[in-house]
Amino acid sequence: MFSGEGGKFFSSVYGSVQRFGKRPGGYEGEGGMNERNWLRRFCAVYLRTMDPERAAAETGEDVRLYACGGDGTLNEAVNGAAGCPNAAVTNVPIGTGNDFLKIFGRDYRAGFSDLKALSEGPQAAMDLIDCNGHLGLDIVCTGVDARIAVDKDGYKLLPLVSGMGAYIFSLVANVLFKPIAVPTVVDCGDLHFEGETTIVCVCSGRYYGGGFMPVGDNMPDDGVLETLVIPKVSRATFFRLVGRYAQGKYRDYPELILHRRGDGATVRGERELVAVVDGESLRGHGFTVRRSERKISFFYPQGVGYGARTPAPSL
């Protein structure tokens, strides 16, 4: 738990979430902001301004950080607490996307919303992916999937377009009206690929993009990263393949999806590339994606686990 000011913060979060749980739909507070939105924004601001490593060092006690929000909020906490032996993080799912938590099964949302169960739960040392110095807990992708994820934010500005609607707009625009593959050089273990690639995906976790599960049987704590490379394919093949890719069926298509296990990959391109690390976007002409020497302690509710392969949760 937090001590000092952190303890007051946790108590505030705990009380707010419990009150929200007793009032379906929350309530409208000052300025028309309901309690869930207030809690998400408050926690995001708190995590941006705090220094968890310093907090752990000053107290000399175990510190547990509750990242209240989506994958981006969790990523901020992870980058702050990585390598700090006294700090552990978790994710209270009140954001728009919580892909990492889906590794814990279909009922992850209920379990991680129970702060009492979280506070009493176990913790495990999870691997981290380093992408040009930015750390991630789940998946790094660079390809048409990354471009879809980044461009969707622009479509959210359109009238009457929701989060899923923005994703669909971005998918159509990037697949039907833009080249889906770009020239790259990919090095991953014994694999050296020069040519156009559609997707390069490096996985420690299992889910991204709202529920895609490219590799379903990897473990987030085994010290191994799974890399998938999809060279250029036609649009017809892409649409035929994408559903199977999302279900972790890459082994059924060895001629279309290249797979390597190891410490990561490097991706270079003459044009500017886009990479997405747990929902956070990076741009550059090259990305070095590797397993970080640092780890992160992640705690989760009593009674759930991530050891067995989980079926794809509902989106």
N, C-alpha and C positions, 0 to 999 in steps of 0.2 A: 504494500500500500504506500501511498504518498505519506510523508510526514510534514508537519508545519503547514505552510500555505497549500501544499499539494493535498494534504488531508482534507482541508476545507473544500478544495476543488472537487475531490472525489465525492465527498458527502453531498455537495450540490448536484453533481451529475447523478448520483444514485437516487437522491430524492426526486429529481426532475423526471428521470426515466420511470420511476415507480408511479409517480403521479400521472404521467402520460399513459402508462399501461392501464390505469383505472378509468381513463377517459378516452374511449375509442374516438379517433380522429383528432385528439388533442383539444386545445381550446385557443380561442383567439385572444391574444394579449394586446398590449399597447402597440399601436401602429399596424394592427392586423396580422402580426407574425404569430403563427401558432407555436406551441411549445417545442415540437419536434424541430422546426426550422431554427428556433432560437438556440436550442441545445446544440445542433450541428454547427452553427456558425460560431457559437461561443467556444466550443471545444477546438474547432479548427484554428481560431485566433490564438487560443492558449498554447496549442502545440507549436505554432509558428514562433512564439515569443519565448518559450521556455527552453532551457538547456538541460535535457535529462541526464547527460553525462556529468555535468557539474552538480546537479541535484544528488545523484548517486554518490559522487565523491564526497560531497559535503556531509551527508548524513551517515555514510558508512553502513547504511542499511539497505536491504532489498527494496527496490522501487518498481512498482508495476504501473505502466502507462496504459490508459484506456483511450485508444484512438476512436473517437465517436464520429463516424462518417463513413465515407466510401473508401475505395482502394487508394485514392490520392492522399487522404488524411492518414491512412495507415502507413503509406510510403514515407510521409514526412516524419512520423514517429520512428520508423525503422531506421531512416538515415540519421536521426539524432541519437538513437540508443545503440546502434550497431557497435559491437565490440566492447560494450560496457558491461562488465561481469555482474554488476549489481542490478542492472535494469532488465525488465521484461516487458513486452508489449502484447496487446491484444486489440481486437477490433469490435466495437459495438456497432452493429449494422444499421445505421440510420442514414446512410448515403444512397446515392442512385445506383451504385454498383459495388458489390462485395465479392469479386471473383475468387480471391484467395480462400475465403471461408468455405466455398463450395466443396473443398476437399474433405470437409467434415460431415458431408452428407446432406440429404434433402432438407432436414430440419435445422440446418445451421442457424437460420435467422432467430428461431425461438431460443435456442441454446445460448447464443452469444448476446441476446438481449436480456438474459437473466443475470444481472450483475452479482447476485449472491452466489450463483453457481460458478460464475467466472472467478470471483474472489477466492473461492475454495478449490479451484481447479488446478490440475498439474501444469507443468510447463516443459517445453522441449527446446533444445538448441537446433534452430533451423539454419540451413544453408542460405547464403546470400549470393546474388548475381551482381557483378560489377560491370556496368556499361559506361565506359569513359569516365569512371569515377563516381557515377551515380549508382546507388545501390537499390536492388529490388529483391523482393521476397518470392515473387511468383514467376512471371514470364516476361522475356524481352522479345519483341518482334520488330522486324523491319521488312517492309514489303507493302503489298496492296492492303493487307489487314491493318498495318500501322497508319497508312494514309487515310483509310476509311475512318479509323478511330479519331484521328486529328481533325479531319474535315467536318465531321459531324457537328462539332461545336458551332461552326458557322451557320449550319442549317437550323440550329435551335433558335436563331434570331428571327426566323420566318414566322409570320402569324399562324397560330393554330397548329404549329408543328411541335409534337411532344418529343421526349427523348428517343423512343423507339422510331418515331417518324423521321427524326433527324438522321438516325443511323441508316434507315432505308434509303433516304435521299442520297446520303453519302455513298452507300453501297452502289446504287444505280449509277451515280456520276462517275465513280472511280473504276467501275468494271465495264460499263457500256460505252462511256464517252471519253475515257482516257486509257492510255496503255496500261495494262495490268502488270507488265513486267518491265524492269529497268536493268541496264547493264551493271553488273557487279562482279567483284572478285571475292570469293568466299574460301576461307581456309578453316578447316575443322579437323584436327587430327591428321589422318591420312588422306582426307578429302581436300582436293584443290579444284575449285570450280571457277571457270571464267566464262561468263555469258550472262544472258538475261535471267533474272530470277523473279518469281512471283511472290514467294514468301520465304523468309528466313526466320525461324522461331527457335529460341533457346529457352528451355523449360527447367525450372526447379520445382515449381508448383504444377497444377494440372489445368486450371481454368483461366480463360481470359475472354475478352470480347463479349461479355454478357452470358457466357455459358459454353463457348467452344472448349473442347477438351482434346487438344492435339495428341497428348500422350497421357494415357489413363492409368498406367501402372508404375509411374515413377514415384519416388519418395522425396519429400522436401528436406530430408535430413541425412541422405546417404552419401553426400560428397560427390555426386555425379550429376552433370547437366546433360539433358537430352536435347539434341539439335536436329531440327527438320529443315531441309532445303527443298523447295519446290521450284524447279527451273520453269522457264517460260512454257505456258500451256495456252491452248486456244480458249476463247470464252466459253464455248460449249463444254470443253473438258473441265474448265473451272467450275461451272455450275453443276456438272455431274459429280465432281470430286469433293466439293466443299462440304457437303453433308457428311460424307464418310470421314473426312479430315476432322470435322467437329466432334465426331464420335470416337476419335482415337484409333481409326482403322488404317493408319499409315502402312502397316505391314502388308496389307492387301494390295498395295500399289508400289512395289519396289522400283518399278521403272519410271514412276512419276514423282515419288517422294523419297528423297535421300535421307537416311537416318544415321546419326553418329552419337555415341555416348562418350563423354569425356569431360574436359575442363571448360569447354566453351568454343567460341568461334570468333573470327575477325571478318568483317564485311567492309569492302571499300567500293567506292563508285566515283566516276568522273563528275556526275551530277550530285547535287545535294540530296542526301538521303534523310528519311525520317525514321526514327526508332521510338517505340513506346515501351516504357519501363513501368509496369504496374499502373498503367493509366497516365503516367507522366511522359510528355513528349520531349524528344531531343532531336536536334538537326545537325548534320555534318556530312563530310565526305567520307567518313570512315568511323566504324565502331569496333572497339575491342570489347567483346563480351566474355567474361571469364568468371569462374567461381572465386569469390572473395575469400581471403584468409580470415576475415571476420565472420562471426555468426551473430544471430539474434535469438534471444530467448523469447519464445512465444507461448502464452498460456491460454488455455481453452477450458470449456466447462467440464465438470465431472460427467462421466457417462458417454462422452463422444470420443472419437478417435479418427485418425487419418491413415491407419495402416493398410486397410483393405481398399481395393478399388471401389469407388462409389459410383452409382449410376448418375447420369447427368441430371442435375436438379432442374426443376422448372424455372424458367427465366422470369 
